[in-house]
């Protein structure tokens, strides 16, 4: 008797909307899905479930996200919503997404890989793999630091922190993404190294407030290859500049606010970058 055909892996449709910070959240979720044996679907109708990573920053983005959720519900019927819009409240204090689309299976806020995966497992159980099912679970952000990328091969976003401590009256981001949470400097640099080794030629450093990196942990000392390095923007940029030069790649800083120590970073930009390093560029919101 011929061996029975293996079961077809469940297929997940995925839509990523919004800014580069949301894109990195999508990459984490897709990496976790792939690691657990799920496949992705190019169409809503051909998927067992659809995930929509939303944006809720401006009115046009809210409309696009709600329209996309509605389209996915119409074509598939099983939809999980994540991202910034998932954290927004309606006028009566309830959840905005659930008020507009009550049939969605689950709603989470941004940077919520595990919550999204829990919802996926509930509605589309992960494929059985006898070779890895007994291996303890690892956090998605450490499951192969480079992971799945949604950008072209020559560049990648490197998110160094989440959230923001400021409460600007014109900005809704802190109410959706919370206070500043800086990633450990060793973890950030390990991801950068893996991306460069994979062939990335430009690292785009992003966060809500790049200049504030490390403020929440009082610039505590971390370790990189056994060396003590402070969790601070200036030290991080020096390390990234060194890594990029070793690989003939560039580093570009985004979302930089005028903190005093930014002057130290500008000094690094005076060096020749023809063969890699920190480019003389500041994306100032």
Phi, psi and omega per residue, in radians:
X1 nan 2.340 3.106
X2 -1.190 2.642 3.089
X3 -1.105 2.432 3.109
X4 -1.137 2.578 3.113
X5 -1.162 2.448 3.114
X6 -1.151 2.604 3.134
X7 -1.093 2.568 3.122
X8 -1.253 2.226 3.137
X9 -1.085 2.529 3.076
X10 -1.092 2.578 -3.073
X11 -1.968 2.351 -3.111
X12 -2.051 2.171 2.999
X13 -1.428 2.593 -3.059
X14 -2.524 2.330 3.045
X15 -2.239 2.241 3.126
X16 -2.023 2.088 -3.129
X17 -2.047 2.780 3.008
X18 1.718 -2.704 -2.929
X19 -1.482 3.039 3.094
X20 -1.015 -0.539 3.119
X21 -1.135 -0.658 3.058
X22 -1.190 -0.619 3.137
X23 -1.086 -0.693 3.111
X24 -1.168 -0.580 3.025
X25 -1.080 -0.751 3.121
X26 -1.076 -0.702 3.137
X27 -1.091 -0.690 3.104
X28 -1.103 -0.778 -3.124
X29 -1.136 -0.782 3.141
X30 -1.128 -0.634 3.087
X31 -1.100 -0.757 3.123
X32 -1.137 -0.755 3.108
X33 -1.020 -0.808 -3.133
X34 -1.116 -0.722 -3.134
X35 -1.098 -0.513 -3.116
X36 -1.608 0.040 3.034
X37 1.691 0.040 3.064
X38 -1.306 2.657 3.011
X39 -1.927 2.794 3.108
X40 -1.751 2.634 3.135
X41 -2.002 2.433 3.135
X42 -1.435 -0.158 -3.138
X43 -2.281 2.673 3.060
X44 -1.142 -0.768 -3.048
X45 -1.149 -0.514 -3.094
X46 -1.549 0.145 -3.079
X47 -1.844 2.687 3.031
X48 -1.406 -0.322 -3.115
X49 -2.924 2.664 -3.138
X50 -2.149 2.371 3.025
X51 -1.926 2.262 3.090
X52 -2.047 1.999 3.064
X53 -1.586 1.999 -2.903
X54 -1.762 2.902 2.997
X55 -2.127 2.474 -3.133
X56 -2.316 0.449 -2.987
X57 -1.347 -0.903 -3.136
X58 -2.153 2.919 -3.035
X59 -1.025 -0.731 -3.140
X60 -1.094 -0.673 3.130
X61 -1.196 -0.667 3.088
X62 -1.082 -0.786 3.138
X63 -1.096 -0.776 3.137
X64 -1.058 -0.739 -3.129
X65 -1.143 -0.814 3.141
X66 -1.118 -0.683 3.099
X67 -1.112 -0.718 -3.140
X68 -1.146 -0.715 3.080
X69 -1.059 -0.776 3.128
X70 -1.075 -0.712 3.117
X71 -1.118 -0.756 3.135
X72 -1.128 -0.694 3.090
X73 -1.115 -0.706 -3.113
X74 -1.163 -0.669 -3.056
X75 -1.583 -0.428 -3.065
X76 -2.149 -0.815 3.104
X77 1.651 -0.365 3.138
X78 -2.043 1.847 -3.001
X79 -2.318 2.315 2.990
X80 -1.928 2.325 -3.112
X81 -1.945 2.332 3.055
X82 -2.375 3.117 3.092
X83 1.716 -3.051 -2.999
X84 -1.067 -0.700 -3.117
X85 -1.123 -0.500 3.104
X86 -1.104 -0.348 -3.135
X87 -1.673 -0.040 -3.087
X88 -1.488 2.494 3.120
X89 -1.689 2.642 3.042
X90 -1.457 3.085 -3.107
X91 -1.045 -0.525 -3.122
X92 -1.581 0.101 3.126
X93 1.639 -0.187 3.105
X94 -1.386 3.108 3.138
X95 -1.323 2.238 -3.066
X96 -1.101 -0.780 -3.110
X97 -1.095 -0.801 -3.124
X98 -1.174 -0.519 3.107
X99 -1.187 -0.705 -3.126
X100 -1.422 -0.679 -3.091
X101 -2.241 1.372 -3.058
X102 -1.161 -0.214 -3.080
X103 -1.547 -0.020 3.119
X104 -1.127 2.593 -3.070
X105 -1.301 -0.651 -3.095
X106 -2.776 2.680 3.105
X107 -2.343 2.224 3.046
X108 -2.238 2.903 3.038
X109 -1.485 -2.884 -3.126
X110 -1.339 2.854 3.047
X111 0.929 0.877 -3.029
X112 -2.278 0.936 -3.072
X113 -0.980 -0.836 -3.060
X114 -1.164 -0.679 3.111
X115 -1.114 -0.683 3.098
X116 -1.130 -0.791 -3.125
X117 -1.133 -0.633 3.083
X118 -1.056 -0.714 3.123
X119 -1.192 -0.688 3.092
X120 -1.076 -0.817 -3.134
X121 -1.045 -0.617 -3.112
X122 -1.172 -0.652 -3.020
X123 -1.818 -0.429 3.066
X124 -2.414 1.537 -3.070
X125 -0.927 2.489 -3.078
X126 -1.213 2.651 -3.117
X127 -1.086 2.573 3.113
X128 -1.436 2.244 3.069
X129 -2.278 1.829 -3.055
X130 -1.103 -0.311 -3.098
X131 -1.464 -0.426 -3.059
X132 -2.165 -0.115 -3.061
X133 -1.116 -0.409 3.139
X134 -1.605 -0.048 3.117
X135 -1.375 2.298 3.138
X136 -1.001 2.549 3.131
X137 -1.173 2.564 3.040
X138 -2.049 2.608 3.094
X139 -1.055 2.489 -3.052
X140 -1.002 -0.679 -3.066
X141 -1.219 -0.216 3.107
X142 -1.889 0.034 -3.102
X143 -1.473 1.285 -3.062
X144 1.357 1.675 -2.929
X145 -0.999 -0.607 -3.131
X146 -1.231 -0.809 3.077
X147 1.095 -2.878 3.098
X148 -1.428 2.327 3.141
X149 -2.013 2.463 3.138
X150 -1.790 0.056 3.101
X151 -1.697 2.867 2.997
X152 -1.020 2.797 -2.993
X153 -1.108 -0.444 -2.989
X154 -1.444 -0.219 3.070
X155 -2.484 2.812 3.133
X156 -2.663 2.622 3.053
X157 -1.507 2.407 3.105
X158 -2.096 1.771 -3.099
X159 -1.496 2.160 -3.042
X160 -1.774 -0.286 3.131
X161 -2.791 2.970 3.119
X162 -2.265 2.532 3.046
X163 1.400 -3.128 -3.051
X164 -2.705 2.455 -3.139
X165 -1.544 -0.182 -3.107
X166 -1.449 2.761 3.126
X167 -2.251 1.032 3.115
X168 -1.111 2.351 -3.053
X169 -1.153 -0.379 -3.088
X170 -1.581 -0.051 -2.979
X171 -2.112 2.312 -3.129
X172 -1.706 -0.125 -3.009
X173 -0.960 -0.837 -3.097
X174 -1.045 -0.552 -3.139
X175 -1.244 -0.329 3.135
X176 -1.785 -0.643 -3.063
X177 -1.848 -0.085 3.028
X178 1.410 -2.999 3.135
X179 -1.295 2.910 -3.126
X180 -1.050 2.289 3.012
X181 -2.348 1.846 -3.112
X182 -1.452 2.406 3.047
X183 -1.295 2.574 3.076
X184 -0.981 2.404 -3.043
X185 -1.105 -0.601 3.093
X186 -1.116 -0.675 3.119
X187 -1.161 -0.747 3.137
X188 -1.083 -0.811 -3.091
X189 -1.230 -0.547 3.068
X190 -1.138 -0.719 3.099
X191 -1.139 -0.733 3.121
X192 -1.045 -0.776 -3.136
X193 -1.080 -0.751 3.139
X194 -1.137 -0.677 3.111
X195 -1.121 -0.762 3.139
X196 -1.149 -0.690 3.098
X197 -1.136 -0.494 3.129
X198 -1.400 -0.054 3.065
X199 1.893 0.032 3.112
X200 -1.131 2.343 -3.105
X201 -1.838 -0.158 3.080
X202 -2.595 2.152 3.073
X203 -1.708 2.174 3.113
X204 -1.809 1.868 -3.074
X205 -1.400 2.170 -3.068
X206 -2.342 2.745 3.034
X207 -3.055 -3.050 3.012
X208 -1.343 -0.610 -3.093
X209 -2.603 1.533 -3.030
X210 -1.065 -0.644 -3.113
X211 -1.116 -0.423 -3.094
X212 -1.514 0.079 -3.102
X213 -0.913 2.184 3.104
X214 1.599 -0.187 -3.141
X215 -1.022 -0.721 -3.070
X216 -1.159 -0.438 3.134
X217 -1.886 0.287 3.093
X218 0.973 0.677 3.072
X219 0.963 0.667 -3.067
X220 -1.097 2.753 -3.113
X221 -1.413 2.243 2.998
X222 -1.924 -3.013 -3.120
X223 -2.310 2.343 -3.141
X224 -2.235 1.982 -3.083
X225 0.934 0.653 3.123
X226 1.445 -0.056 -3.140
X227 -1.683 2.424 3.065
X228 -1.296 2.257 3.132
X229 -2.418 2.272 -3.141
X230 -1.220 2.539 3.064
X231 -1.432 1.451 -3.045
X232 -2.617 2.607 -3.054
X233 -0.986 -0.813 -3.074
X234 -1.058 -0.841 3.133
X235 -1.122 -0.704 3.119
X236 -1.058 -0.791 -3.099
X237 -1.146 -0.669 3.091
X238 -1.062 -0.750 3.135
X239 -1.158 -0.718 3.123
X240 -1.150 -0.682 3.099
X241 -1.047 -0.770 3.140
X242 -1.120 -0.794 3.122
X243 -1.063 -0.793 -3.098
X244 -1.095 -0.720 3.128
X245 -1.108 -0.622 3.109
X246 -1.122 -0.435 -3.084
X247 -1.956 0.133 -3.136
X248 1.105 0.680 -3.091
X249 -2.172 3.044 -3.109
X250 -2.052 2.751 3.044
X251 -2.172 2.300 -3.132
X252 -2.223 2.300 -3.067
X253 -1.716 2.293 3.112
X254 -2.076 2.731 3.049
X255 1.012 0.868 -3.115
X256 -1.721 2.124 3.087
X257 -1.753 2.719 -2.983
X258 -1.355 1.153 2.984
X259 -1.330 2.724 -3.126
X260 -0.985 -0.671 -3.065
X261 -1.282 -0.110 3.072
X262 -1.109 -0.484 3.094
X263 -1.020 -0.608 3.130
X264 -1.164 -0.602 3.135
X265 -1.231 -0.669 -3.138
X266 -1.051 -0.611 3.104
X267 -1.047 -0.623 3.122
X268 -1.164 -0.456 -3.095
X269 -1.275 -0.179 3.136
X270 -1.330 -0.270 -3.111
X271 -1.285 2.688 3.121
X272 -1.127 2.232 -3.140
X273 -2.016 0.345 -3.122
X274 -1.088 -0.460 3.127
X275 -2.016 0.335 3.076
X276 2.077 2.893 3.108
X277 2.154 -2.906 -3.112
X278 -1.361 2.063 -3.079
X279 -1.389 2.634 -3.140
X280 -1.353 1.357 -3.026
X281 -2.638 2.324 3.021
X282 -2.294 2.110 3.037
X283 -1.530 1.779 -3.101
X284 -1.797 2.067 -3.096
X285 -1.053 nan nan
